[in-house]
Amino acid sequence: MKFSLLLWLYRLVFLLLTPAILFLLLVRSIKNSQYRERLVERLGFLSTKLKPHSIIIHAASVGEVIAIKSVVEKLLAAHPNTAITVTCFTPTGSAQIKKLFAHRVQHCYLPLDNFISTWLFLKRLKPQILVFMETELWPNLVAQSSFEKIPLVLINARLSAKSCRQYQKISWLIQPTIQAFNAILAQSKEHQQNFIDLGAKTEQCNVLGNLKYDISLTKDIKSKVVMLSAFIAKPRMVWLVASTHEGDDEIILSAFKIIKQQFSALLLILVPRHPERFNDIAKQCTQASFNTVRRSEATPVNAEIDIWLLDSLGELVAAYALADIVTMGGTFSHIGGHNPLEAALFKKALVVGADMVNFTEVLNQLSANNAIVQLTDQNNVDKQLAVLITKLLSDDQLRKQLGENAFTVMQANQGASDKTLAVISQLL
């Protein structure tokens, strides 16, 4: 009875906040117009073309969409007569879904977690099963699905110790939410234990491994590699910095200026995480006196170009193939890092900053096998980074060994998608 009352309080608060959330999306659309498109989907009003009784898989944004690719492909093969609906929250995630799966899956945004929107969503789609990715815990949608006897699965589940402590402050809401899941498929024993500490039942939680290891080179990626390679006129050393956030770029540009004193021909490929930052980053590069071209300009990257700004979507993975060294953004700006395994697929030397809290297990695996280099001191990061990148540029054997080791670690940890498929199929 207590939870029921508190759940309705949550529902009321979220319903009252819905206009504010929509307003924030409109504000964000000033820099990225896609945020004001398809707003009706966020309110639960879906196209009548979407088939009901599908398998719904929710992935928040780009990284999660890429990670579920192997599972979706296996579901398409194992259940050819069942519609699969892939949902997300962000425009970039939406673009990635369309790029990876085209018309083989249905797609829409997951609605805001107010009880009217989620009721419309479930009423329209009548899912056979709802599959959430990583730490997507939406109390209202989960509660409604559980009430309707819709099986619920949390795949590639992760919960850091920090997040666990934060969720414990609202355990009255989160504990019943996670207990409603039929299965929680954790990335590691540490994540499994954190879910149990938060209130999940032991029999709910199993360790299946990390889906992000289950990646491979596709024909599409290979063709993109060829296309991107053609832009670089002559072979040269390349440092690629992926998925940067606010605060990262200043550090990278400062370090790049130091590195260029010794390696003047070095090309920096800079890839901001969010499209709305493309213009700002281009200005920063120019103001730092670097000759910069943007991918959108489709201009050849000749020897005079210092920075190639990859202001495009869906090309980052292929761009890793062009690099000699890859640095992950989000590791210098308290974001928690991004997935380094896609670069490992191309056997690239990996460098990250101090904050990799979102990928602790991946980092531990790579570190234990001498497959990554991490900066641990948060003082004078630009100078430290410059010294490290300069060292790697000067040592071909060290770069090669780091890349080979990373590739080996990735291969050794594959297999989570097959185990995930088995659990989903069993619940179906």
C-alpha positions in Angstrom: 0.0 0.0 0.0 2.9 2.4 0.9 4.6 1.8 -2.4 1.3 2.2 -4.3 0.8 5.7 -2.8 4.4 6.7 -3.4 4.2 5.5 -7.0 1.2 7.6 -7.6 3.0 10.6 -6.0 5.9 9.9 -8.5 3.4 9.7 -11.3 1.8 13.0 -10.3 5.1 14.8 -10.0 6.3 13.5 -13.4 3.1 14.4 -15.1 3.4 18.0 -13.7 7.0 18.1 -14.9 6.2 16.9 -18.4 5.6 20.5 -19.8 8.9 21.6 -18.3 10.7 18.6 -20.0 9.1 19.4 -23.3 10.2 23.0 -22.9 13.8 21.9 -22.2 13.7 19.8 -25.4 12.6 22.9 -27.3 15.4 24.9 -25.8 17.9 22.2 -26.8 16.5 22.3 -30.3 17.8 25.8 -30.8 21.2 24.2 -31.4 19.8 20.9 -32.7 16.5 21.1 -34.5 15.9 17.4 -34.3 15.0 17.7 -30.6 11.7 19.4 -31.6 10.8 16.8 -34.1 8.5 13.9 -33.3 7.5 15.4 -29.9 4.2 13.5 -30.1 6.1 10.2 -29.8 7.6 11.4 -26.5 4.0 11.8 -25.3 3.0 8.3 -26.3 1.2 9.1 -29.6 2.7 6.6 -32.0 2.2 5.9 -35.7 -0.5 3.5 -36.6 2.0 1.8 -38.9 3.8 0.3 -35.9 2.8 -3.4 -35.5 1.6 -4.5 -32.0 2.8 -7.6 -30.1 6.5 -6.9 -30.8 9.6 -7.4 -28.9 10.6 -3.9 -27.6 14.2 -3.1 -26.9 15.2 0.2 -25.4 18.6 1.7 -25.8 19.1 5.3 -24.5 21.5 6.7 -27.1 24.2 5.9 -29.7 26.5 3.8 -27.5 23.8 1.6 -26.3 22.3 1.2 -29.8 25.6 0.0 -31.1 26.0 -2.4 -28.1 22.6 -4.1 -28.8 23.3 -4.6 -32.5 24.4 -8.2 -32.0 21.4 -9.0 -29.9 18.9 -7.5 -32.3 20.6 -9.3 -35.3 20.2 -12.6 -33.4 16.6 -11.9 -32.5 15.8 -11.1 -36.1 17.3 -14.4 -37.2 15.7 -16.4 -34.3 12.2 -14.8 -34.4 11.7 -13.9 -38.1 7.9 -13.7 -37.7 7.9 -11.4 -34.7 8.2 -7.6 -35.1 11.0 -5.9 -33.2 10.7 -2.3 -32.0 13.9 -0.5 -31.0 13.4 2.7 -29.0 15.7 5.4 -27.7 15.7 8.9 -26.3 18.0 11.0 -28.5 18.1 12.1 -32.1 21.6 10.7 -32.5 20.4 7.3 -31.1 17.5 7.4 -33.5 19.8 8.1 -36.5 22.0 5.2 -35.4 19.0 2.8 -35.2 17.9 3.7 -38.7 21.5 3.3 -40.0 22.1 -0.1 -38.4 18.7 -1.7 -39.0 16.9 0.3 -41.6 13.4 -1.2 -42.2 14.2 -4.5 -40.5 13.0 -3.1 -37.2 10.3 -0.7 -36.1 11.4 2.5 -34.3 10.1 5.2 -32.2 11.1 7.2 -29.1 10.4 5.8 -25.7 7.8 8.1 -24.1 8.3 10.3 -21.1 7.7 8.4 -17.9 4.3 10.0 -17.1 1.5 7.5 -16.7 -0.7 8.8 -19.5 2.1 8.7 -22.1 3.3 5.3 -21.1 -0.3 4.0 -21.0 -0.7 5.1 -24.6 2.6 3.6 -25.6 1.7 0.2 -24.1 -1.9 0.3 -25.3 -0.7 0.9 -28.9 2.2 -1.6 -29.0 1.0 -4.4 -26.7 4.5 -5.7 -26.4 5.3 -9.4 -25.8 8.4 -8.4 -23.8 10.1 -5.2 -22.8 13.9 -5.2 -22.8 15.8 -2.3 -21.2 19.5 -1.7 -21.6 22.1 -1.1 -18.8 20.6 1.3 -16.2 17.3 2.3 -17.7 15.0 2.2 -14.7 11.7 4.0 -15.4 9.4 3.3 -12.4 6.1 4.1 -14.0 6.6 2.2 -17.3 8.0 -0.7 -15.4 5.1 -0.7 -12.9 2.5 -0.5 -15.7 4.2 -3.3 -17.7 4.4 -5.5 -14.6 0.7 -4.9 -13.9 -0.1 -6.0 -17.5 2.0 -9.1 -17.0 4.5 -8.1 -19.7 7.9 -9.8 -19.1 10.7 -7.3 -18.2 14.4 -7.8 -18.8 17.4 -5.5 -18.0 20.2 -6.6 -20.3 23.9 -5.6 -20.1 22.9 -4.3 -16.7 25.4 -2.0 -14.9 25.2 -0.2 -11.6 28.2 1.5 -10.2 28.8 1.8 -6.5 28.2 5.6 -6.8 24.9 5.1 -8.6 23.9 2.4 -6.1 24.4 4.9 -3.2 22.4 7.5 -5.0 19.5 5.2 -5.8 19.4 4.0 -2.2 18.3 7.5 -1.2 15.0 6.8 -3.2 14.9 3.0 -2.4 11.2 3.3 -1.8 10.8 3.9 -5.5 13.7 2.0 -7.1 13.6 -1.2 -5.1 10.1 -2.2 -6.2 11.1 -1.2 -9.7 14.0 -3.5 -10.0 12.1 -6.3 -8.3 9.5 -6.1 -11.0 12.1 -7.3 -13.6 11.9 -11.0 -14.5 15.6 -11.0 -15.2 18.6 -8.7 -14.6 21.5 -9.7 -16.8 24.6 -8.0 -15.3 27.9 -7.2 -17.0 29.9 -8.4 -14.0 29.8 -9.8 -10.5 30.4 -6.3 -9.1 27.3 -4.9 -11.0 25.3 -8.0 -10.0 26.1 -7.4 -6.3 25.2 -3.7 -6.5 21.8 -4.6 -7.9 21.3 -7.1 -5.0 22.4 -4.4 -2.5 19.8 -2.1 -4.0 17.1 -4.7 -3.4 17.1 -7.1 -6.4 16.5 -10.7 -5.5 19.4 -13.0 -6.0 17.5 -15.3 -8.3 16.7 -12.4 -10.6 20.4 -11.6 -11.3 22.8 -13.4 -13.5 26.2 -12.4 -14.8 26.3 -12.8 -18.6 29.1 -10.4 -19.6 29.3 -7.2 -21.5 27.5 -6.9 -24.9 29.9 -4.2 -25.9 32.6 -6.8 -26.5 30.4 -8.5 -29.2 31.2 -6.2 -32.1 32.7 -7.1 -35.5 33.7 -5.4 -38.7 30.7 -5.2 -41.1 30.6 -4.5 -44.8 29.2 -1.1 -44.1 32.1 -0.2 -41.7 34.7 -1.5 -44.2 33.2 0.6 -47.0 33.1 3.7 -44.8 36.8 3.1 -43.9 37.7 3.2 -47.6 35.6 6.4 -48.2 37.1 8.2 -45.2 40.6 7.2 -46.1 40.3 8.8 -49.5 40.0 12.2 -47.9 43.5 12.1 -46.4 45.8 13.0 -49.4 49.0 11.5 -48.1 49.8 9.0 -45.3 50.5 10.7 -42.0 50.4 10.0 -38.3 46.9 10.4 -36.9 45.6 11.0 -33.3 41.9 10.5 -33.0 40.0 11.9 -30.0 36.5 10.4 -29.8 33.2 11.6 -28.2 34.5 14.8 -26.6 32.4 16.7 -24.1 32.5 20.3 -22.9 35.8 20.7 -21.1 37.6 17.9 -23.0 38.3 20.0 -26.2 40.3 22.7 -24.4 42.6 20.0 -22.9 43.0 18.2 -26.2 43.8 21.4 -28.2 46.3 22.5 -25.6 48.0 19.1 -25.6 48.0 19.1 -29.4 49.8 22.4 -29.6 52.6 20.9 -27.4 52.8 17.7 -29.4 53.0 19.6 -32.7 56.3 21.1 -31.6 57.9 17.6 -32.1 55.4 16.0 -34.6 54.5 18.9 -36.9 52.8 16.6 -39.5 50.5 15.0 -36.9 46.8 15.1 -37.9 44.2 15.4 -35.1 40.8 13.9 -35.9 38.4 15.5 -33.4 34.9 13.9 -32.9 32.5 15.8 -30.5 29.9 13.7 -28.9 26.9 16.0 -29.5 26.0 17.6 -32.9 24.9 20.8 -31.3 28.6 21.4 -30.3 30.0 21.1 -33.8 30.0 24.8 -34.6 31.5 25.8 -31.2 34.3 23.3 -31.5 35.1 24.4 -35.0 35.5 28.0 -33.7 37.7 26.8 -30.8 40.0 25.0 -33.3 40.3 28.1 -35.5 40.8 30.4 -32.5 43.7 28.1 -31.4 45.3 28.9 -34.8 44.9 25.4 -36.2 44.1 24.9 -39.9 40.8 23.0 -39.6 38.4 21.4 -42.1 35.1 19.9 -41.3 33.9 16.5 -42.6 30.7 18.1 -43.7 32.7 20.3 -46.1 33.9 17.1 -48.0 37.2 18.8 -48.5 40.5 16.8 -49.0 42.6 16.8 -45.8 46.0 17.9 -47.3 49.3 18.2 -45.5 48.6 21.8 -44.4 45.5 20.7 -42.4 46.0 20.3 -38.6 42.6 19.2 -37.5 39.8 17.2 -39.2 36.6 17.9 -37.4 34.3 14.9 -37.8 31.0 16.7 -37.7 29.0 13.7 -39.0 26.9 10.9 -37.6 27.6 7.2 -37.9 31.2 7.5 -39.0 33.2 7.3 -35.8 33.7 3.5 -35.8 35.1 3.6 -39.3 37.3 6.6 -38.5 39.1 4.5 -35.8 40.8 2.7 -38.7 42.6 5.9 -39.8 44.2 6.5 -36.4 47.5 5.5 -34.9 46.4 6.5 -31.4 42.9 6.8 -30.0 41.9 8.9 -26.9 38.4 8.6 -25.5 36.6 11.8 -24.6 34.4 12.0 -21.5 37.3 10.8 -19.5 38.6 14.3 -18.7 35.3 16.0 -17.9 33.6 13.8 -15.2 31.3 12.1 -17.7 32.6 8.7 -16.9 34.1 7.8 -20.3 33.0 6.1 -23.4 33.4 2.6 -24.9 37.0 2.0 -26.0 36.3 -1.4 -27.5 35.3 -0.1 -30.9 38.8 1.2 -31.3 40.2 -2.1 -30.0 38.5 -3.7 -32.9 41.0 -2.0 -35.1 44.0 -2.8 -32.8 44.6 0.8 -31.9 46.7 2.1 -29.0 44.2 3.4 -26.4 44.7 6.4 -24.1 42.1 7.6 -21.5 41.8 10.2 -18.8 41.2 9.6 -15.1 37.4 9.2 -15.2 36.3 5.8 -16.7 33.8 5.0 -14.0 31.2 3.9 -16.6 33.6 1.3 -18.0 35.3 0.1 -14.8 35.3 -3.6 -15.8 36.4 -2.9 -19.4 39.2 -0.7 -18.1 40.3 -3.3 -15.5 40.4 -6.0 -18.2 42.4 -3.8 -20.6 44.7 -2.6 -17.9 45.4 -6.1 -16.6 46.5 -7.1 -20.1 48.6 -4.0 -20.9 46.1 -2.9 -23.5 45.4 0.7 -22.4 47.1 3.7 -20.9 45.3 5.8 -18.3 46.2 9.2 -16.9 45.6 9.1 -13.2 46.8 12.6 -12.1 44.2 15.3 -12.7 46.7 18.1 -12.5 48.2 19.6 -15.7 46.3 17.0 -17.7 47.1 18.7 -21.0 50.9 18.5 -20.4 50.7 14.9 -19.1 48.6 13.9 -22.2 51.1 15.6 -24.5 54.0 13.7 -23.0 52.2 10.4 -23.3 51.0 10.9 -26.9 54.5 12.0 -27.9 56.0 8.9 -26.3 53.6 6.6 -28.2 54.1 8.4 -31.5 57.9 7.9 -31.0 57.5 4.1 -30.3 56.0 2.1 -33.1 56.4 -1.2 -31.2 54.7 0.1 -28.1 51.7 1.3 -30.1 51.4 -1.9 -32.0 51.6 -4.0 -28.8 48.9 -2.0 -27.0 46.6 -2.4 -30.0 47.2 -6.1 -30.3 46.6 -6.6 -26.6 43.3 -4.6 -26.8 42.1 -6.7 -29.7 42.9 -10.0 -27.8 41.0 -8.8 -24.7 38.0 -7.9 -26.8 37.9 -11.3 -28.5 38.4 -13.2 -25.2 35.3 -11.6 -23.7 32.8 -12.1 -26.5 29.6 -14.3 -26.2 27.2 -12.2 -24.0 24.8 -11.7 -26.9 24.1 -15.5 -27.3 23.4 -15.8 -23.6 21.1 -12.8 -23.7 19.2 -14.1 -26.7 18.6 -17.4 -24.8 17.1 -15.6 -21.8 14.8 -13.4 -24.0 13.7 -16.3 -26.0 12.9 -18.3 -22.9 10.7 -15.5 -21.5 8.9 -15.2 -24.9 
